[in-house]
């Protein structure tokens, strides 16, 4: 059984899907591991570090993927339609490729996996069940992204976070507003609170109120009888009436905020627009917004992907791939997630897929030249 670790090539990506620690454990499971040359350089892990735990180094993507049974990546592989980096061509028929496929936003990639005969595992589709928590890449990466968002905001903000009492006078604490209290939002709340800020938060899910308040933040409520979460615990799209009430409450909170972190996402759909141009004009000059949803269209109307824009005196930070801005820790957690997933499918030094297992049912997209995931049978 050969496991291949790819060097990531997509823009703004600094992470790697395996660390020397997890490579050592793969070898203990009976695998031969090949790591592409330079795969860990962005997290200060050398080729020698991988060799020291028993891995071999592939000189390029072709030699790394050659005859690999299991291919581990952070982001989805480059396809034939994406130019010179086409990684799919080097994968043998029947190989399993595991990555964050971003499949709900790029469903057309399934056709390429089916036609090439590879088994594609979308790690972001692993269900939210207790048994799968150790495999949950969305939670591990969102947690770090929420922390990093606050650090980025603090860097761009021209004042301090905590209240400081000095002989020269008192510095007031920053007022921070978190829009969306999922994993990223809750970590942003905790981080901002540790830094001394006064924190307010909003979420459509009723269950979020208790979580927000347990972290010492104040929850902003919208009077409505609507249920804001799906059966799987994710936020859902709300009615027009709710959105109107929501906008009024958010606009009121924005006027009093120094820093805003937006994290609101709806799986498979564009991010909801929570901050309009009119709201921006009413914010205090010098305020900072970090739009964590910018890759999905953004929660702020004026966000620019990959840039910091200043609109009406408000800085709007549109950094892409925040986990990659804390790449060493993000890689370590992702690598453990993927190791735990691999532990589910590696038995007796070989790979076995049990399609009776709900984790396999929810994460495997293609198998044996067929689309097997129930959501994508029409691809």
N, C-alpha and C positions, 0 to 999 in steps of 0.2 A: 504494500500500500504506500503510494507516494503522495505526499502533501506538498503543495506549492504555495509560497507566499509571494504575492506580487508587490512590486513597487508601484505606488499610486501615481497616476499621471494627470488626473483632472485638476484644473486650476483651483488654487486656494486649499489644496489638500496636502497636509503635512503628516497625517497619521499613517500607521502601518497596522496590518491585521494580526500580527503575531509578535510577541516579544521573546527574548531569550528564555524567559521563565515558562511561557506557554509552549515554545518549541521543545523544550526539555520534556514537558509532559506528553506532547504528541509522540515523541520518540519512545517514551516509556510505554505508550499504548501499542507500540510495534510499528510505527510509521517511519519511513525515510522522508526527511524534510529537506526541501530545497528552497532557499530564500534568494530572491532576485538581488543582484548586486546593487548596493546602495539603498535598499528598501527602508532601512532604519535611520538613514543619515539625518533626516529632519527632526528626529527625537534623540539625536546623539547616541545612537546605537550603531556600532560598526559591524562590518561583515565578520570581523574576527570574533566579536561578541556572540554572534550566532554560531560560528564554527566551534567555539569553545564548548558549546552545549551539545554538539553533535550534528549540526546542520551542514549541508553543502551549499555552496554559493553558485547560483546560475548566472552566467555572464550577461544574459539578456532575457527578455520575456519568452522568446521561443524555446530556449534551452530549459528555462525554469518550468514552463508549462508542459513540456514534452512528456507524454505518458503519465501525467499527473491524474490521480483518481479524485483528489479533493483539492480545490483551488480556493484560497481564502483571500478576500479583498475587503477594503473598507467601502468603496463605492462601486457601482455596477461597472462591468467591463465595457471597454470601447467596442462598438459593433462595426461591421463592414461599412455602414453608412456614415461613420464618423471619421473617416480619413485614415491617415498613416498609422495611427496607434491601434488599429483593429486587433484586439486581444483575442477575440473569439476564434480566429483562424488557427490559433496555436493550441486550442483545447481539443483533446481527443473525444470522439463520440462516447457518450456514457459518463464523462467526467461530471462531477458535482461542483458547481461554483456557488460559493456562499458570500453574500455581500448585502449592504443596504442598497437595494435595487431601486428605491424610489418608485416602486411599481405603480402606485395609484396615480402618480403624476405623469409617468412615462410608460403606459401599458403596451405601447407598440413594440417594445423590446422583446416581448414574449415570443413573437413570431420568429425572431432570429434564433432564440434558444431552441425552439421547437424544430426549426429547419436544420440546425446544426447538430441536433441530437444530444445536447447537454442537459443535465438536470440542474435547474436554477432554483436556488433557495433564497427567498427574500426574507432576510432576518427581521426586517421591520414589521413583518406580518405575523410574527410569533404572538400567540394570544396572551392576553393579560390574565393569566392564571397563576396560582401560587407556585406550582411546579416549574413554571417557566421564568420565574423572576430572575434567576441567575443568568438567563440567556437574553434578557431584555435590553437590546442595544439602544432603543429609544429613551428609556429611563436613564441609563448610565451616561449617555452623551448629552441629554437635555439637562441633567443635573449640573454637569460641568459648564454647559453653555449658559445656564442661568447665573452661575457664579461669575463667569467671565463677562457677561453683559453688564453687571454692576461695576466691575473693575474698569471696563471701557468707558462707562458713563462717568465714573469718578475722575478718570484721566481727562475727559473733555470738559468737565464742569470746572468753572473757575473759582470755586469755593470749596470749603471742607464739608464733610458729612456730619461729624458729631457736634454737639453743643460744646463750646470751649469757653471757660471762664478764665480770663487773664487780668492782670493789673491794668491793661490798656482797655479792657472792656469785654463784653460777652459776644461770642459768635453763635448765632442761631443755628440749630441743626437743619440739615437739608430735609425737604419734604419729597418723598419718593412715592410714585404711583406705579403699581404693577397691574397691567391689564392681561388677565389670563393667569389662573393659579393652578396650572398643572405642575408637572415635575420641575420644569424650568422656572416657572413663576414662583413656586414655593422656595426654591433655592435662592432666587433673586431676593425674595423677602428676607430670608434668613441672613443672607450676606449683607444686605443693606442695614438690617437691624444690628448686626454685629459691628458694623462700621459707625453706628450711632445715629442713623437717620430715623425720622418719623415716617412710617410706612403705611400706605393705604393700598388696598387691592380690590380688584373686581373680577368676577367670573360668572358665567351663565349657570354653572352647575351649583345646585343648592349645597351639595356635600362639601364644596370648597370653603364655605363660611367657617366651619369649625376648624379646618386645617389652617386657614389664614390667621384666625384669632389665636390659635395655639402657638403661633410663632411671634405673637406680640404686635401684629398689624391690625388695622381697622378695616373691616369689610364694607364695601360699598354695595348696597342692595338696590335692586330694581323691583318695584311693586308689580308682580305679575304671578299668575297661577301656572305659568308655563314651566315644563320640565326641560332643563337645558342640557341633559346628558343622554347618551345612548345606552343600550343595555351593556355595552362593553366598557362604559365609563368615559368615553370621549365626548367632547362638546359637539352639539349638533347645531344646524342652522336654525335661527329663531324667526318668529313671525315679524311682519312689518311693524305691527303695533309695539312689540317688545323692543325692536331695534330703535324705534323713535324714543321710547322711554329711556333706553340704554344711552342713547346719544346725549340726551339732556343731562343725565347724571355724570357721564364721563366729561362733558364740556365743563360742568361746574367744578369737577375735581381737577381738571387740567389747569384751570386758571390759577389754582393755588399751589401747583406742583413745580418743583425745581427740576426734578428728574423723572422721566417716564420710561419704563421698560415694557414693551409690548411683546406678548408671547402667544397670542391667540391663533390657533390653527383649527381647521376642520378637515379631517382626513379625506383626501381625494378631491378637494375643492379649493378654490383660491381663498387666501386668508381674508377674513372679514375686515372691512375698512372701518376702523374705530375712531381714527383721528382725521378729520376733514381739514381742508385749507382754512375754512372759517374758524375752526377751533384753534389752529396754529396762530392765527392773527391775534387771538385773545390770550395767548400764553405770555408769560413774563419773558422779556429779552434775556438771553443768557441761559435759558432752560435747555435741557438736553433730552432728546428722545433716542433710545436704542431700540430699533425695530428688529426684533428677532425673527419675525415672519417675512422678512424682505425677500427671501428666496421663493416664497410662495405668493408673491404679489404685494406683500406688505400690509401691516395694519394701519399704516399712516399713508395718506394719499400722496405725500410729497417725498417719500423715501426713494432713494436712488441705489439700486443694488451695487455693492462694492465701493460706495463712496460716502463721504460725510458732506451733507448739504446743509447750508445755513439759509433758512427761510424765515423772513420776518423776525430775525434775531434769534431764532431757535435752531440749535444744532440737531440735525437728524442723522444718526449713525446707522449706516446700512451695511455693516460688515457682513461678508458672506462666510458661512461655515465657522461659526464661533467655536465649536469644539476643537477645530484645527488650530485655533489660537492658544490652546492649552494642550498641545498635541501629545506630550509625553504621558500625562495622566490619562488623557482620552484614549490613547493607544492601549495603555495597560488595561483599562476597563473593557474596551471593545474586545481586546484579545482574550480576556477571561470569559466574556459573554460567548464568543465564538468557540472557545475551547469547550465550554459547557454544552453548547449545541452539538458540537462534534462528538462529545461523549455519549450523546443520545443515539447517534447513528453508527458509531464504531464499536463493533463487537468481535472479539476473538481475532483481532488484527485485520479486520476487513470491514467494509461498509455495508450496512443493512438498513433499508428504509422500511419502517413499519407504518403503512398507510392507515392503520387502525388508530394510530396515535394522533390526537388532535393537534399537537404541535407540528407534526409532519404534515398533516392535512392543510393547516393554515399557512405554512411557510413554503412548501414545495410548489413551484409554478409549473414546471415541465418535467416529464419523465418519459424515457423511451420514445422520444419523438412525438409526444402528445402533450397537450395542455391539460393538466390534471387539477388545477385549482378551480374551485367552483365559481369564483368571481370573474374568471377570465376565459371561460370556455369558448367565447365567441372570437377570441384573438387568433 
